[in-house]
Amino acid sequence: MKQSNLLVSFIKDQLGFMATYFTNTLLLLTFFYLYDSKIEFVYPIILSLFVFSVSSVIKWFKYWNFGKHLDLVASNALYQLKCGNNEHKRIRRTIEKIHTQYRQQISIMQIKDRDKRRLISQFIHAIKSPVTVIDMATATLMKDISQDSPALKDILMEKEKILNNLDNVLTILRLDEFESDYSPEVVNLEQSLRGIINNNRRNFVYGHVVPKIDIHCETPLVLTDTKWHTILLEQFISNGIKYSMAGDDMKTLLFMISKTNEKIILSIKDEGVGIPEYDISRISEPYFTGENGRKVKNSSGIGLHIAYKIAEKLGHKIEIMSQVNQGTEIKITYLTKS
């Protein structure tokens, strides 16, 4: 609290004492005046004002000191409040009691939240198991059928969507425990990117999108976490394919790695529907799909939110540039090996 505000509060708190003190002094002077009008009043008044002033200064110092320590408690709950009298001690005990109850409630809520997250995670893994069996069964059928089956392709495509959505939920659950699952290491960005694209080749085929990689620097080594970085790029790849809306025409998803000012930059550029300028500032918000996102099937508004959260925790910078009907370019700036 500012000194001026603290002084005003002190004066307000002392108004009752001041009124009582001066009323008592006035009554005593009146009594002695009525008893003997020749009594000298100047010295008693000076003495009374002196006692009042000394008392007020002492009270102000205690008031100011306690207020200062209260501010420290507000900024640091572990700070031990110093008390000058019994009233302050009662305040300290009350604060400590409230703080203890608060910590207990937080602990209970954290336990409940952790149990709930664990239960949801178990449910998701239970759902993923039969979906994986469906994947294996349809893959076997595809081999047995002499010609491509549109129905089986649709099943496989919908299966991928289910798995992606389940993985997104698991990722959101794990983000709160990111620090315990974070292992930074030096990664070859080109090799990592090629591996991720290869793992998502089926999505590229179903989406009629062709990945293209351009490398403009030698051995792009970046500092990141392999697992979280994979999830990050898969979100952008999934969005790039989804919003390309290729139909029967093949479109390109361009990946370009370059180096600028000792920074490694990965650019991912699609040929999709694009994002209106007034929506770009909000695309990191959860569940925000934007104007063009509402036109795309299965647009949830979760993917980019997850990507932004992961990039923030990894220390990677994200920039997005887009034009409607021209496509979107996402630039990821990495920490490099020094």
C-alpha positions in Angstrom: 0.0 0.0 0.0 1.2 3.5 -0.8 2.5 5.6 2.1 -0.2 8.3 1.5 -3.0 5.7 1.5 -1.6 4.1 4.6 -1.4 7.5 6.4 -5.1 8.2 5.5 -6.1 4.8 6.7 -4.2 5.4 10.0 -5.9 8.7 10.6 -9.3 7.2 9.9 -8.6 4.4 12.4 -7.5 6.9 15.0 -10.5 9.2 14.8 -12.3 7.5 17.7 -9.2 7.6 19.9 -8.6 11.3 19.0 -12.2 12.3 19.7 -12.1 10.5 23.1 -8.7 11.9 24.1 -9.5 15.5 23.3 -13.0 15.3 24.7 -11.5 13.9 28.0 -8.9 16.7 28.0 -11.6 19.4 27.4 -13.8 18.0 30.2 -10.9 18.0 32.7 -10.0 21.6 31.8 -13.7 22.7 32.1 -13.9 21.0 35.5 -10.8 22.7 36.8 -11.9 26.1 35.3 -15.2 25.8 37.1 -13.5 24.9 40.3 -10.9 27.7 40.1 -10.9 30.1 37.2 -7.5 31.4 38.1 -5.8 28.0 37.3 -3.2 28.2 34.5 -4.4 26.2 31.4 -1.6 26.7 28.9 0.9 24.2 30.4 -1.7 21.4 30.8 -2.8 21.9 27.2 0.9 21.8 25.9 1.5 18.7 28.0 -1.6 17.0 26.7 -0.7 17.8 23.1 2.9 16.5 23.7 1.6 13.2 25.2 -0.9 12.9 22.3 1.8 13.5 19.7 4.3 11.0 21.2 1.5 8.4 21.5 0.4 9.0 17.8 4.0 8.7 16.5 4.5 5.4 18.3 1.2 4.1 17.1 1.9 5.3 13.5 5.3 3.5 13.5 3.6 0.2 14.7 0.8 0.7 12.1 3.2 1.4 9.3 5.5 -1.5 10.2 2.6 -4.0 10.4 1.2 -2.7 7.1 4.6 -3.2 5.5 4.8 -6.8 6.7 1.2 -7.4 5.6 2.2 -6.4 2.0 5.1 -8.9 2.2 2.7 -11.6 3.3 0.4 -10.7 0.3 3.3 -11.2 -2.1 4.8 -14.3 -0.3 2.5 -16.6 1.6 5.4 -18.3 3.4 6.6 -15.0 4.9 6.4 -15.0 8.7 4.3 -12.0 9.8 5.9 -10.0 12.6 3.6 -8.8 15.3 3.9 -6.0 17.9 0.9 -6.7 20.1 -1.9 -9.2 20.8 -4.2 -7.8 18.2 -1.6 -8.3 15.5 -1.0 -11.8 16.8 -4.7 -12.7 16.4 -4.6 -11.3 12.9 -1.5 -13.5 12.1 -3.2 -16.6 13.5 -6.3 -15.9 11.4 -4.2 -15.4 8.3 -2.3 -18.7 9.0 -5.6 -20.5 9.6 -7.1 -19.2 6.3 -3.9 -20.1 4.5 -3.8 -23.6 5.9 -7.5 -24.2 5.0 -6.8 -22.8 1.5 -3.8 -25.1 0.9 -5.9 -28.1 2.1 -8.7 -27.3 -0.3 -6.2 -26.8 -3.1 -4.6 -30.2 -2.3 -8.0 -31.9 -2.3 -8.9 -30.3 -5.6 -5.6 -31.3 -7.1 -6.1 -34.9 -6.0 -9.6 -35.0 -7.4 -8.4 -33.4 -10.7 -5.5 -35.9 -10.9 -7.9 -38.8 -10.4 -10.3 -37.5 -12.9 -7.5 -37.0 -15.5 -6.2 -40.5 -14.8 -9.8 -41.9 -15.3 -10.3 -40.0 -18.6 -6.9 -41.2 -19.8 -7.8 -44.8 -19.0 -11.1 -44.4 -20.9 -9.3 -42.9 -23.9 -6.8 -45.8 -24.0 -9.7 -48.2 -23.7 -11.4 -46.6 -26.7 -8.2 -46.6 -28.7 -7.7 -50.4 -28.4 -10.8 -51.4 -30.5 -10.0 -48.6 -33.0 -6.6 -50.1 -33.5 -8.2 -53.5 -34.1 -10.5 -51.9 -36.7 -7.4 -50.4 -38.3 -5.7 -53.9 -38.5 -8.9 -55.5 -39.8 -9.5 -53.0 -42.5 -5.8 -53.1 -43.5 -6.2 -56.9 -43.9 -9.4 -56.5 -46.0 -7.6 -53.9 -48.2 -5.0 -56.6 -49.1 -7.7 -59.2 -49.8 -9.7 -57.0 -52.1 -8.4 -56.8 -55.6 -9.4 -53.2 -56.2 -9.6 -50.2 -54.0 -12.8 -50.1 -51.9 -14.2 -46.6 -51.3 -16.1 -47.8 -48.3 -12.9 -49.2 -46.6 -11.1 -46.0 -47.4 -13.8 -44.0 -45.7 -13.6 -46.3 -42.7 -9.8 -45.8 -42.5 -10.2 -42.1 -42.8 -12.8 -41.8 -40.1 -10.6 -44.1 -37.9 -7.7 -41.7 -38.3 -10.0 -38.8 -37.2 -11.1 -40.7 -34.1 -7.5 -41.5 -33.2 -6.4 -37.9 -33.8 -9.2 -36.5 -31.6 -8.4 -39.0 -28.8 -4.7 -38.1 -29.1 -5.6 -34.4 -28.8 -7.5 -35.1 -25.6 -4.5 -37.0 -24.2 -2.2 -34.2 -25.2 -4.4 -31.6 -23.4 -4.4 -33.8 -20.2 -0.6 -34.1 -20.3 0.1 -30.4 -20.9 -0.5 -29.6 -17.3 2.3 -32.0 -16.4 4.6 -30.9 -19.2 7.6 -30.1 -16.9 7.8 -33.7 -15.6 7.7 -35.1 -19.2 10.1 -32.6 -20.8 13.5 -33.8 -22.0 15.3 -31.2 -24.2 17.9 -32.5 -26.7 19.6 -31.5 -29.9 17.5 -32.7 -32.8 18.2 -32.8 -36.6 15.2 -30.9 -37.8 15.4 -32.4 -41.3 15.5 -36.0 -40.1 12.8 -35.4 -37.6 10.5 -33.7 -40.2 11.0 -36.5 -42.7 10.1 -39.1 -40.1 7.0 -37.2 -39.0 5.8 -36.8 -42.7 6.5 -40.5 -43.3 4.4 -41.5 -40.3 1.5 -39.4 -41.6 1.8 -40.6 -45.2 -1.7 -42.2 -45.1 -3.2 -38.8 -44.1 -1.5 -37.2 -47.0 -2.8 -39.8 -49.4 -6.4 -39.6 -48.1 -6.3 -35.8 -48.2 -4.8 -35.6 -51.8 -2.0 -33.5 -50.5 1.7 -33.9 -51.5 4.4 -33.0 -49.0 7.4 -31.2 -50.4 10.6 -30.4 -48.4 13.1 -27.6 -49.3 16.3 -27.3 -47.2 18.3 -24.0 -47.4 20.9 -24.7 -44.7 23.3 -27.4 -43.7 22.4 -29.8 -40.9 19.7 -27.9 -39.1 20.2 -28.8 -35.5 17.6 -27.4 -33.0 17.0 -27.7 -29.3 13.7 -29.3 -28.5 11.9 -32.2 -27.0 11.4 -35.0 -29.6 8.0 -36.2 -28.4 6.4 -32.8 -27.9 7.9 -31.5 -31.1 6.4 -34.4 -33.0 3.0 -33.6 -31.6 3.5 -29.9 -32.5 4.3 -30.6 -36.1 1.6 -33.2 -36.4 -1.0 -30.6 -35.4 0.2 -28.2 -38.2 0.4 -31.1 -40.7 -3.2 -32.2 -39.8 -4.4 -28.6 -40.2 -2.6 -28.1 -43.5 -4.2 -31.3 -44.9 -7.6 -30.6 -43.5 -7.9 -27.0 -44.7 -6.3 -27.7 -48.1 -9.7 -29.1 -49.2 -8.0 -30.7 -52.1 -10.9 -32.8 -53.3 -9.9 -34.7 -56.5 -7.1 -32.1 -57.2 -3.7 -32.7 -55.7 -2.3 -29.9 -53.6 1.1 -29.3 -52.0 2.1 -28.8 -48.4 5.5 -27.1 -48.6 8.1 -27.5 -45.8 11.0 -25.1 -45.9 13.9 -25.1 -43.5 16.2 -22.0 -43.4 18.6 -20.2 -41.1 18.4 -16.5 -40.3 20.4 -14.6 -37.7 21.6 -17.9 -36.1 18.0 -19.0 -35.8 16.5 -22.1 -37.5 13.1 -21.4 -39.1 10.7 -24.1 -40.3 8.0 -22.8 -42.7 4.9 -24.8 -43.4 2.8 -23.5 -46.3 -0.4 -24.9 -47.5 -2.7 -24.1 -50.5 -5.9 -24.1 -48.5 -8.8 -21.9 -47.8 -6.7 -19.4 -45.8 -7.6 -17.4 -42.7 -9.3 -13.9 -42.7 -7.1 -11.2 -41.2 -9.6 -10.5 -38.4 -9.4 -14.2 -37.3 -5.7 -14.6 -37.1 -5.3 -12.9 -33.7 -7.8 -15.4 -32.2 -6.7 -18.7 -33.7 -4.7 -19.8 -30.6 -7.9 -19.6 -28.5 -9.4 -23.0 -27.6 -12.4 -24.0 -29.7 -12.1 -21.0 -32.0 -12.7 -22.2 -35.6 -13.1 -18.8 -37.3 -15.1 -18.0 -40.4 -13.5 -20.5 -42.8 -13.1 -23.1 -40.1 -16.9 -23.4 -39.8 -17.0 -24.4 -43.5 -14.6 -27.3 -42.9 -15.8 -30.6 -41.6 -14.5 -31.8 -38.3 -13.0 -28.5 -37.4 -12.8 -28.4 -33.6 -10.6 -25.4 -32.9 -8.4 -27.5 -30.6 -5.4 -28.3 -32.8 -3.8 -24.8 -33.1 -4.5 -24.1 -29.4 -2.6 -27.3 -28.5 0.2 -26.3 -30.9 0.6 -22.8 -29.5 0.7 -24.2 -25.9 3.3 -26.7 -26.8 5.4 -24.2 -28.7 5.3 -21.8 -25.8 6.5 -24.5 -23.4 9.2 -25.6 -25.8 10.4 -22.0 -26.3 9.6 -22.0 -30.0 8.1 -18.9 -31.6 5.2 -19.2 -34.0 4.2 -16.7 -36.7 1.2 -17.2 -39.0 0.5 -15.4 -42.3 -2.5 -16.1 -44.4 -4.7 -14.9 -47.2 -8.2 -16.1 -47.9 -8.2 -18.7 -50.8 -4.4 -18.4 -51.1 -3.3 -20.6 -48.2 -1.6 -20.2 -44.9 2.1 -20.1 -43.9 3.2 -21.0 -40.4 6.8 -20.2 -39.3 8.4 -21.9 -36.3 11.6 -20.3 -35.0 13.7 -22.7 -33.0 16.4 -22.4 -30.4 19.6 -23.6 -32.0 22.6 -25.5 -30.8 25.2 -22.9 -29.8 
